[in-house]
Amino acid sequence: MIDFGGLELKHPVVIASGPVSATIDQLEAADRAGAAGASIKQVMTRQSFRGNLRAYSTPDHVMVFPVDRRLDVVEGIELVKEAKRRKLELAIIVNLSSQEAEVEEYGRLARKFEEAGADAIEINLCCPNFSLTKRQLGRALGEDDIDTGAVTGQNPRLAAEITKCIKDSVQIPVIPKLTPTALDPGRVAEECEKAGADAFSVVGGPSLGAPPVDIYGAGRPLYPLMERAAFGAMTGSIIRYATFRITGQIAQRVQVPVMASGGIDNWEHAIQMIMWGAQVVSVCTSVMWHGWGVVDKLVKGIDRFVAEQGYGSTDDFVGLALQHLTSSEDLGLIKGYAVVDTERCNGCGICTRPGHCNAVTLQNKKSAIDPHLCLGCSICVALCKQKAITMKEA
């Protein structure tokens, strides 16, 4: 068992809040798949979206969605109650935000969900699709517009005030979900921790993105079934490296545990996220692309790694990568160069193409690298499909 800020989980894999956690059928599917918990789709006091999910999607790469109807409070409460009536084994986490002017509304909302049976509250301080979208278009907010999601999460004082309000209102764990768009997410986390946060949820997105356009169709953005376009939340594999970053950033700054989501497509990504400081990992987009079997593959892959490497549990390597982290000006560079295994090299010449390097040439239909000209960047290693190039220390 994992003690995640007072929330007991049978293993470190949960379902992130999103389109896969909006209905009781989906929560039952998550439970059958073996997920340790599920954060239900974001609950809002006011419905900001006009319809269901529309997205530009390239599987295993990126998804950009500007619209996806959220749950209202009544729907969210009924979903939690039904999950408890059906005695689902997975922990039920409620992802919520308020569009009301009074911070106290967060406390009232959280109390309602605790009474409905929720196991934890996840404060949505990260969604970019509302006030942040308007701000990035340069539009002034109207009188009825309340800063929510990512804009709220950029304000350490306000984020902490909301956290304290909820902590004072409920007994279950309170988990702020932080935005990567804050100037200093670590400071936001520190202030929320002082306010009583039991754990944190972090994500490398959703930052706002835009889809490609039809260059032969008057530049029309390639969203399906939409009359116009808007910047949309960007998620999927493309944000994995940003999730590594914010996970490590927050894990260094707080004493409470961290849950990371964004770009986790296989068990190796999950292990890497744990080594960057996450005690728990959560998935959504990969389930949208590949189905509920993703959960079982993650759990079994993590278990196999733990056993093969001789660890007692995942707790043994949480934050293992952080010992290697320093600032860019303090990095120590090792002298070295790329070398070619001529037995593996097929002479395709792809390694000679990088425009920044003149160290690689073709000689007798094989790649040859001048160690005196090699920059040590390793781009040729990544390009070589034959795995014929490696880096060697001088």
ABEGO torsion letter per residue (X at the ends): XBBBGGBBBABABBBBBEAAAABAAAAAAAAAAGBABBBBBBBBABBABABBBBBBBBBGABBBBABBBBBBAAAAAAAAAAAAAAGBABBBBBBBBBABABAAAAAAAAAAAAAAGBABBBBBAABAABAAAAAAAGBBBBAABBBBEAAAAABAAAAAAAAAAAAAABABBBBBBBBAABABAAAAAAAAAAAGBABBBBBAOBBBBBBBBBAAAGGBBBBBGBABBBBBBBBEAAAAAAAAAAAAAAAAABABBBBBBEGBABAAAAAAAAAAGBABBBBAAAAAAAEAAAAAAAAAAAAAAAAAAGBABAAAABGAAAAABBBAAABBBBBBBBBBBAAABAGAGAAAABAABAABBBBGGBBBBBAAABAGAGAAAAABAAGABBBBBX
